[in-house]
Amino acid sequence: MKKISLRGLRSRLAAKRPTLAGIRGSFGTIQSKNGLFSAGMIALVVAIVIVFNLAVGYLPSNLLEIDLSSSGIYTVTDTSVDYLAALDTDVELIVVAENGDVDSRITRFLDRYVALSDHLSMRTVDPVTSPSVLTDYETEQNTIVVRCEETGRQEIVYFDDILVMDYYSYMMYGYADYTEFDAEGQLTSAIDYVVSAVDHTVYTTTGHGEMELGSLVVEQLERSHFTTSSVNLTTDGGIPEDCDLLVINQPTSDLSVDELEMVRAYLAAGGQVSVILDSEQFEHPHLTELMEEYGLVEVDGYIADAENYYWYQNSGSYYIFFPELDTSTDAADGVAEDAYVMVGYDLVNGMISPVLGLTEGTPARDTITVTPFLTTSENGMAVVDEENITTGQYLIGVTASEEIAVEEDEDETSEATAEDEASAEDAAADETAADEAGAAETSSEETAADETSTDETSTDETSTDEAESEDTDSEDTDSEEEEEAETVTARLTVITADTLLDDTLNSNYSLANIQVFLNTVTAGFEDVENISIEPKSLSTTYNTINNAGMLGLIVVAVIPLGILIVGVVRWMRRRKL
């Protein structure tokens, strides 16, 4: 083994030590230039990626996330998108909940929802660290306070109303099973409430065996700024002054003569009345008289439809059918093209609830317009008994409207006329006294000149009076035209199917029943908008094929067996190689 001395080792290391000139020369080679270029490009790309990620992080979540949920719970409908796009008032959403205690579905939806409008802002307040928030906004934990500083109004949305729990499962099995997600409907309605100062009152009549409005209808009315109350027309002194809509829901006895006159007077003043007839037929001459006055004639028997009927208990039931909705009417506003209305099905008892029918008659006045919005097909039938069946198209839902001119109060008119007459008499007396005094002071020599001057003055005054009279007449004519232009609209809506607003039917089937009814209500108010947004289902949807027949045999047996055979054959071939 050759030995290396320390001095030799040092000399070798000194020879290999890079000099400054050598380092400078190495940068001039092609390899070094390529290496520097590659390193610079890598650094540039890394910097671009970092800046891009930072920029993307500031984008709203609705641009970054795709709703892959089965029922689209994070997708905002066009109703809310259009409403928020037109929002011009600042609204703040205050989420009152402990940090980390908000369901991820709610937070994710709120991020996407708030990003739809520049007038929406959101912040989260922890009531543990800031307990005063509960008293400041008069709310509870696990709520969303929707408030508008401009109007001074606020609405509270509870988490339990957004994530709707199946309380039956909770009580029976002890676990929380959420069935619906109603964030969009709750928030849009709350925003519309706080930015609007509109409040209307709906009164439902009592004393005739009426049914109370279902909870689903009342909830939707409240979302459209209606409060509901009840009134007995006989014992409560008639229709209240603050009544904006009078609902007669499924009466089982007729109106009295006095009640009929109350309803007539209410309509004559531009009121709005909705009547939902009960399936049980009974004599109601006064109610019939009211409907016929507005051009609505009730037919004998129950209504069936041989075309748009429902397949019920393994057989066709013509009495349970889908009325045709006239898309040109206000009742169809916002209703989806594939939505449908269903009547005649008493789902609670699992039986038929017959539907009554109307035809269009001759209104008592030419100013009344009849607009049907729900009808049978041309193959509709009015069935009295097996031997008495009349085929035709019948009305299931119809609105009769009338434009009524608003007249000036007679007392105010008479007072104004009396004041004008008194002023005219005083002016005439003053002029007469002045003329007599002037005549006594004039001399006899100036009489002729005075008479001439008086004649000229009288002529001027006469022309002036005529001009003033013409101006007055013109102003009166304009005023009368303005008074004639001021009108109100009376609306009588009649629905002949008592199951249209049934809670059980509408909660178990995806129907447009309640939305159509609410459209008939809100159509009579210019300051109210029907915001009807259905909750999203959280139920698991399974892909099942019912009665598949040959298709089921192919999917279940033939395809799997074919794949197995192909696999075995390829395995055998590869095994021999």
Stockholm file with secondary structure:
# STOCKHOLM 1.0

chainA/1-577         MKKISLRGLRSRLAAKRPTLAGIRGSFGTIQSKNGLFSAGMIALVVAIVIVFNLAVGYLPSNLLEIDLSSSGIYTVTDTSVDYLAALDTDVELIVVAENGDVDSRITRFLDRYVALSDHLSMRTVDPVTSPSVLTDYETEQNTIVVRCEETGRQEIVYFDDILVMDYYSYMMYGYADYTEFDAEGQLTSAIDYVVSAVDHTVYTTTGHGEMELGSLVVEQLERSHFTTSSVNLTTDGGIPEDCDLLVINQPTSDLSVDELEMVRAYLAAGGQVSVILDSEQFEHPHLTELMEEYGLVEVDGYIADAENYYWYQNSGSYYIFFPELDTSTDAADGVAEDAYVMVGYDLVNGMISPVLGLTEGTPARDTITVTPFLTTSENGMAVVDEENITTGQYLIGVTASEEIAVEEDEDETSEATAEDEASAEDAAADETAADEAGAAETSSEETAADETSTDETSTDETSTDEAESEDTDSEDTDSEEEEEAETVTARLTVITADTLLDDTLNSNYSLANIQVFLNTVTAGFEDVENISIEPKSLSTTYNTINNAGMLGLIVVAVIPLGILIVGVVRWMRRRKL
#=GR chainA/1-577 SS CCCCCHHHHHHHHHHHSCCHHHHHHHTTSHHHHHHHHHHHHHHHHHHHHHHHHHHHHTSCHHHHCCCCSTTCTTCCCHHHHHHHHTCCSCEEEEEESCTTCSCHHHHHHHHHHHTTCTTEEEEEECTTTCTHHHHHTTCCSSEEEEEETTTTEEEEEEHHHHEEECHHHHHHHSSCCEEEECHHHHHHHHHHHHHCCCCEEEEEECSSCCCCCCHHHHHHHHHTTEEEEEECTTTTTSSCTTCSEEEEESCSSCCCHHHHHHHHHHHHTTCEEEEECCSSCCCCHHHHHHHHHTTEEECSSEEEESSSEEEETTEEEEEEECCEECTTSGGGTTCCTTCCCCBSEETTTTEECCBCCEEECCCSSTTEEEEEEEECCTTEEEEEETTEEEEECCEEEEEEEEEEECCCCHHHHHHHHHHHHHHHHHHHHHHHHHHHHHHHHSCSTTHHHHHHHHHHHHHHHHHHHHHHHHHHHHHHHHHHHHHHHCEEEEEEEEECCTTTTCHHHHHHSCCSHHHHHHHHHHTTCTTCCCCCCCCEECSCCCCCCTTCTHHHHIIIIIHHHHHHHHHHHHHHHHHHC
#=GC SS_cons         CCCCCHHHHHHHHHHHSCCHHHHHHHTTSHHHHHHHHHHHHHHHHHHHHHHHHHHHHTSCHHHHCCCCSTTCTTCCCHHHHHHHHTCCSCEEEEEESCTTCSCHHHHHHHHHHHTTCTTEEEEEECTTTCTHHHHHTTCCSSEEEEEETTTTEEEEEEHHHHEEECHHHHHHHSSCCEEEECHHHHHHHHHHHHHCCCCEEEEEECSSCCCCCCHHHHHHHHHTTEEEEEECTTTTTSSCTTCSEEEEESCSSCCCHHHHHHHHHHHHTTCEEEEECCSSCCCCHHHHHHHHHTTEEECSSEEEESSSEEEETTEEEEEEECCEECTTSGGGTTCCTTCCCCBSEETTTTEECCBCCEEECCCSSTTEEEEEEEECCTTEEEEEETTEEEEECCEEEEEEEEEEECCCCHHHHHHHHHHHHHHHHHHHHHHHHHHHHHHHHSCSTTHHHHHHHHHHHHHHHHHHHHHHHHHHHHHHHHHHHHHHHCEEEEEEEEECCTTTTCHHHHHHSCCSHHHHHHHHHHTTCTTCCCCCCCCEECSCCCCCCTTCTHHHHIIIIIHHHHHHHHHHHHHHHHHHC
//
